[in-house]
Structure formats: C-alpha cells, structure tokens
Amino acid sequence: MKKNILIILLACLIIMPACQRIKKQDVLLLYPNWAEGIAITNLAQIILEEKGYTVTIKRLELGPIYASLSRGDADVCMDTWLPNTHKDYWTRYGDKIDLLGTTFDDGITGLVVPTYVDINSIEELNANKDKFNGKIYGIASGAGIYRTTEDAIKAYDLELTQIASSETSMITALKKAIAHNEWVVITGWKPHFMWAEYDLKPLDDLKNIYPKDEIKIIARKGFSTDKPELAKFFSNFSMDEKMLNELMSDVLKDNDPMVGARLFYNKHKDLLQSWVVEKEMK
C-alpha cells in the first residue's frame, strides 16, 4: 500500500509541472470585426500555433473587448486605435490594461469618397447633401470612428446623418455606389483593403476632428509577468502599410480568413517566426 501511494505521489510530481507548462501555453485573443483586426489576429494564431502554443481567438465588439481584458477574462487584443479614436475606452479601462506593442504606427481615420466625386473637403458636404442622399455610411455605433464622425457632424454643422451598420455593409454600400457611378461618403481608415480595391480619396478635415493614431496591442494586467515569452512576441509584432495591406489582401481571397493568413504566413515564415521568443522549459 505504502509503495502504491509513493508511486502515485511521484507521478503527481512529474505530471504537475507538465500541466503547468501546458496551461502556460494557452492564450485567448479577442478581436473586433474589422479587416485589419481579423487579419492580424488570425495570423498571430498561426504563428503561435506553429510554435506549440494553444491559441483561441474570439470576435467581440470593442466595448466588451476592453471590459473582458480589464477583468482578466481574456489575454490580448491586437487592434485598438490609440491615443485618440478609442480614447473613451482607454479612459474607462486603461488603468486595468497594459500596452504590449504597436501593430501599425500610421493609422488615419476620416470621411472618404470615390475619386470621381468632385469635392475635396468635409466643408463641401452640405452643398452637395442631396447627391449623397443625406447619408454618411458608417460602422457600428460603439466604434471610435462612429463617435468621431458624430463629433464631425456637430463641428461642421453637417446636414447629413450617419448610418450605423457593419463594416461589411458599409463596404457593400460603397461598392454598389461605385458600380453606378453614384456619389457616396463613408467613414474610412488606413490601413484597410478598400484603398487597394477602389479609387478613393479622403476629404480634407480642416478642423482636425479626425486624429492620427497607432494600432496598439493591449493585454490584461499581469500578462507580461505570467507569459513573458508571449508578451515579447506581441511587442515584436509590427507591420508597415505595404505588409499589412498584403496580409489583408490575402485574407480576402477566401471566406475562411485562416486560409489567407496561412498563405501570407508561408510567404513570410522566417520573418514572422523570428518574432517568437522560445519558451524556457523548466
């Protein structure tokens, strides 16, 4: 009997560190339903899984993403626009969230029209409101760019109404208008595949309502301490506009974003894997 108990205890001592290592490899990534967020999060999953991590990704609206990270219910989000577009969320949750890195350092937002539309500034919208059917096509009302556009409507005293919808619906409205050579104005941002797919131009924002931002990677408090190798990976994860546009273009090639992300990964495997710090197995 004593011998059996000793064997069980020894087995537990052997198994427990292994279990701890497995748990240490788990990571939960949250992402908003935006083109760049979908692309970079799926790519990160592939990179990390190739190195033996267990990665779960989950799509949420931005508010629940911030709330989840602040409670420690998830690990990382790779697509938040700071310090301006998502400043309301950062003001509310920032003291409970850590910054890990910068995915992209030249993000811009604003109002966007096809190049055949012969106005060049936000101030010219009112004089042509009928051509736009009095509408600005936007995304979800919880998005930072939606709120900024509401600020722009007030600042410029615009006689147009922002239509809240999904990013997909907004792009569909843009595509339909372009197919019929109709005037349309949407909320837009860079980086985004729309700039490669369509001939577009941003409207000049003379009142500077739409700020420049960086796409930041944020994490729950303590993540860098709990999982330092993963924290280093996310701090290394950074792309220029050309690279990010290529990734988004590849992701668009299939209904399953993992297929396009895998295509991109295979083309840039050496660089992408160099961002991963090997885990120390103790």
C-alpha positions as CSV (number, residue, x, y, z in Angstrom):
1,M,0.0,0.0,0.0
2,K,2.7,2.5,1.0
3,K,4.6,1.6,-2.2
4,N,1.5,2.4,-4.3
5,I,1.0,5.7,-2.5
6,L,4.6,6.6,-3.1
7,I,4.2,5.8,-6.8
8,I,1.1,8.0,-7.1
9,L,2.8,10.9,-5.3
10,L,5.8,10.7,-7.6
11,A,3.6,10.6,-10.7
12,C,1.8,13.7,-9.5
13,L,5.1,15.5,-9.1
14,I,6.1,14.6,-12.6
15,I,2.7,15.4,-14.1
16,M,2.1,18.8,-12.4
17,P,5.0,20.7,-14.0
18,A,3.9,19.4,-17.4
19,C,0.3,20.6,-16.8
20,Q,1.6,23.9,-15.7
21,R,3.6,24.2,-18.9
22,I,0.5,23.4,-21.0
23,K,-1.5,25.9,-19.1
24,K,1.2,28.5,-19.7
25,Q,1.0,28.0,-23.4
26,D,-2.7,28.8,-23.6
27,V,-3.7,32.3,-24.9
28,L,-7.1,33.9,-25.6
29,L,-7.1,36.6,-28.2
30,L,-10.0,39.0,-28.7
31,Y,-10.5,41.0,-31.9
32,P,-13.1,43.4,-33.4
33,N,-14.9,42.6,-36.6
34,W,-12.6,44.9,-38.7
35,A,-10.5,43.9,-41.7
36,E,-7.1,44.5,-40.1
37,G,-8.2,43.0,-36.8
38,I,-9.4,39.8,-38.4
39,A,-6.2,39.6,-40.5
40,I,-3.6,40.2,-37.8
41,T,-5.3,38.0,-35.2
42,N,-5.7,35.0,-37.5
43,L,-2.0,35.5,-38.5
44,A,-0.9,35.6,-34.8
45,Q,-2.8,32.4,-34.1
46,I,-1.0,30.6,-36.9
47,I,2.5,31.9,-35.9
48,L,2.0,30.9,-32.3
49,E,0.4,27.5,-33.0
50,E,3.4,26.7,-35.2
51,K,5.5,27.1,-32.1
52,G,3.3,24.9,-29.9
53,Y,1.0,27.4,-28.3
54,T,-2.7,26.7,-27.8
55,V,-4.5,29.7,-29.2
56,T,-8.2,30.6,-29.0
57,I,-9.5,33.7,-30.9
58,K,-12.9,35.3,-30.3
59,R,-14.6,38.1,-32.0
60,L,-16.4,40.8,-30.0
61,E,-17.4,44.4,-30.1
62,L,-14.8,46.8,-28.8
63,G,-16.6,47.6,-25.6
64,P,-16.8,44.0,-24.4
65,I,-13.2,43.5,-25.5
66,Y,-12.0,46.3,-23.2
67,A,-14.2,45.1,-20.4
68,S,-13.0,41.4,-20.7
69,L,-9.4,42.4,-20.6
70,S,-9.9,44.7,-17.6
71,R,-11.4,41.8,-15.7
72,G,-8.7,39.4,-16.8
73,D,-11.2,37.2,-18.7
74,A,-9.0,37.2,-21.8
75,D,-5.4,37.9,-22.6
76,V,-4.8,40.2,-25.6
77,C,-6.4,42.4,-28.3
78,M,-4.2,43.4,-31.2
79,D,-6.4,46.1,-32.8
80,T,-7.2,49.2,-30.7
81,W,-6.6,52.7,-32.0
82,L,-4.8,55.0,-29.6
83,P,-4.4,57.5,-28.2
84,N,-7.4,59.2,-29.9
85,T,-10.0,57.1,-31.7
86,H,-10.6,54.7,-28.7
87,K,-9.7,57.2,-26.0
88,D,-13.1,56.8,-24.3
89,Y,-12.4,53.1,-23.8
90,W,-8.9,53.8,-22.6
91,T,-10.1,56.4,-20.2
92,R,-12.6,54.0,-18.7
93,Y,-10.4,50.8,-18.6
94,G,-6.8,51.9,-19.2
95,D,-5.7,51.6,-15.6
96,K,-6.7,47.9,-15.7
97,I,-5.0,47.1,-19.0
98,D,-1.4,47.0,-20.2
99,L,0.1,48.2,-23.5
100,L,2.3,45.5,-25.2
101,G,3.2,46.9,-28.6
102,T,2.3,48.7,-31.8
103,T,1.0,46.8,-34.8
104,F,1.0,49.8,-37.1
105,D,2.2,53.3,-36.4
106,D,0.5,55.4,-39.1
107,G,-3.3,54.9,-38.7
108,I,-5.6,57.6,-40.1
109,T,-9.4,57.9,-40.0
110,G,-11.8,60.3,-41.7
111,L,-14.5,60.6,-44.3
112,V,-13.8,59.0,-47.7
113,V,-15.3,59.4,-51.2
114,P,-14.6,57.8,-54.6
115,T,-12.1,59.9,-56.6
116,Y,-14.8,60.8,-59.2
117,V,-16.7,62.8,-56.6
118,D,-15.6,66.4,-57.3
119,I,-15.4,67.7,-53.7
120,N,-12.3,67.6,-51.6
121,S,-13.2,68.7,-48.1
122,I,-15.8,67.9,-45.4
123,E,-16.9,71.5,-45.5
124,E,-18.3,70.9,-49.0
125,L,-20.6,68.1,-48.0
126,N,-23.6,70.3,-47.1
127,A,-23.7,72.0,-50.5
128,N,-23.9,68.5,-52.1
129,K,-26.0,66.7,-49.5
130,D,-28.7,65.7,-52.0
131,K,-26.1,63.9,-54.1
132,F,-25.2,61.9,-51.1
133,N,-28.9,61.3,-50.2
134,G,-28.1,63.0,-46.9
135,K,-26.2,59.9,-45.7
136,I,-22.8,59.1,-44.3
137,Y,-22.3,55.3,-44.2
138,G,-20.5,54.3,-41.0
139,I,-19.9,51.2,-38.9
140,A,-21.2,50.1,-35.5
141,S,-22.2,52.8,-33.1
142,G,-19.8,51.5,-30.5
143,A,-16.8,52.1,-32.7
144,G,-14.5,55.0,-32.1
145,I,-14.7,56.3,-35.6
146,Y,-18.5,56.4,-35.3
147,R,-18.3,58.7,-32.3
148,T,-15.6,60.8,-34.0
149,T,-17.9,61.2,-37.0
150,E,-20.8,62.3,-34.8
151,D,-18.3,65.0,-33.4
152,A,-17.5,66.0,-37.0
153,I,-21.2,66.3,-37.9
154,K,-21.6,68.8,-35.0
155,A,-18.3,70.6,-35.6
156,Y,-19.1,71.2,-39.3
157,D,-22.8,71.6,-38.7
158,L,-23.4,68.9,-41.4
159,E,-26.9,68.2,-42.7
160,L,-26.2,64.6,-43.2
161,T,-27.0,61.6,-41.0
162,Q,-24.5,58.9,-40.2
163,I,-25.9,55.4,-40.9
164,A,-24.6,52.8,-38.3
165,S,-24.0,49.4,-39.8
166,S,-21.3,46.7,-40.0
167,E,-18.1,47.3,-41.8
168,T,-19.2,44.7,-44.4
169,S,-22.5,46.6,-45.0
170,M,-20.6,49.9,-45.3
171,I,-18.2,48.5,-47.9
172,T,-21.2,47.0,-49.8
173,A,-22.8,50.4,-50.0
174,L,-19.6,51.8,-51.3
175,K,-19.2,49.1,-53.9
176,K,-22.8,49.5,-55.1
177,A,-22.5,53.2,-55.4
178,I,-19.2,52.9,-57.4
179,A,-20.8,50.4,-59.7
180,H,-23.4,53.0,-60.7
181,N,-21.0,56.0,-60.5
182,E,-23.1,57.5,-57.7
183,W,-21.9,59.8,-55.0
184,V,-21.3,58.2,-51.7
185,V,-19.4,59.1,-48.5
186,I,-18.2,56.6,-45.9
187,T,-16.2,56.5,-42.7
188,G,-12.8,55.2,-43.7
189,W,-9.4,54.4,-42.3
190,K,-5.9,53.2,-43.2
191,P,-4.8,50.5,-43.2
192,H,-7.7,48.9,-45.0
193,F,-8.2,46.8,-48.1
194,M,-10.6,49.4,-49.5
195,W,-7.7,51.6,-50.7
196,A,-6.4,48.8,-52.8
197,E,-9.8,47.7,-54.1
198,Y,-11.3,51.1,-55.1
199,D,-10.1,54.5,-56.2
200,L,-10.8,56.6,-53.1
201,K,-9.7,59.8,-51.5
202,P,-10.0,61.2,-48.0
203,L,-11.9,64.5,-47.6
204,D,-9.8,67.3,-46.1
205,D,-10.5,67.8,-42.4
206,L,-9.7,71.5,-41.8
207,K,-11.0,71.4,-38.2
208,N,-8.8,68.4,-37.4
209,I,-11.6,66.3,-35.9
210,Y,-10.1,63.1,-37.1
211,P,-6.8,62.4,-35.5
212,K,-3.9,60.2,-36.4
213,D,-3.4,57.1,-34.3
214,E,-1.4,54.0,-33.8
215,I,-2.8,50.5,-33.8
216,K,-1.9,49.2,-30.3
217,I,-1.7,45.7,-28.8
218,I,-3.2,45.6,-25.3
219,A,-3.4,42.9,-22.7
220,R,-4.8,42.1,-19.3
221,K,-2.9,43.3,-16.3
222,G,-0.1,40.9,-15.4
223,F,0.1,39.2,-18.8
224,S,3.8,40.2,-19.3
225,T,4.6,38.7,-15.9
226,D,2.6,35.5,-16.4
227,K,3.6,34.9,-20.0
228,P,6.8,36.9,-20.8
229,E,7.6,34.9,-24.0
230,L,4.2,35.7,-25.4
231,A,4.4,39.3,-24.3
232,K,7.7,39.6,-26.2
233,F,6.1,38.2,-29.3
234,F,3.4,40.8,-29.2
235,S,5.8,43.6,-28.6
236,N,7.7,42.3,-31.7
237,F,4.6,42.1,-33.9
238,S,4.7,45.2,-36.2
239,M,4.0,45.8,-39.8
240,D,4.3,48.7,-42.3
241,E,1.5,49.6,-44.6
242,K,2.7,47.5,-47.6
243,M,3.0,44.4,-45.5
244,L,-0.4,44.9,-43.7
245,N,-2.2,45.6,-47.0
246,E,-0.7,42.4,-48.4
247,L,-1.9,40.4,-45.4
248,M,-5.4,41.9,-45.7
249,S,-5.5,41.2,-49.4
250,D,-4.5,37.6,-48.9
251,V,-7.2,37.1,-46.2
252,L,-9.8,38.4,-48.6
253,K,-9.1,35.6,-51.1
254,D,-11.1,33.0,-49.1
255,N,-14.2,33.0,-46.9
256,D,-12.1,31.5,-44.2
257,P,-9.6,34.1,-43.0
258,M,-7.2,31.4,-41.8
259,V,-6.7,30.3,-45.4
260,G,-5.5,33.7,-46.4
261,A,-3.5,34.2,-43.2
262,R,-1.8,30.9,-43.9
263,L,-0.9,32.0,-47.4
264,F,0.7,35.1,-46.0
265,Y,2.5,33.1,-43.3
266,N,4.0,30.8,-45.9
267,K,5.4,33.7,-47.8
268,H,7.0,35.4,-44.8
269,K,7.6,32.5,-42.4
270,D,11.2,33.3,-41.5
271,L,10.4,36.9,-40.5
272,L,7.2,36.0,-38.7
273,Q,8.8,33.2,-36.7
274,S,11.7,35.5,-35.7
275,W,9.2,37.5,-33.6
276,V,8.6,34.5,-31.3
277,V,10.8,34.0,-28.3
278,E,11.4,30.4,-27.5
279,K,9.9,29.3,-24.1
280,E,12.2,28.2,-21.3
281,M,11.1,24.7,-20.2
282,K,11.9,24.3,-16.5
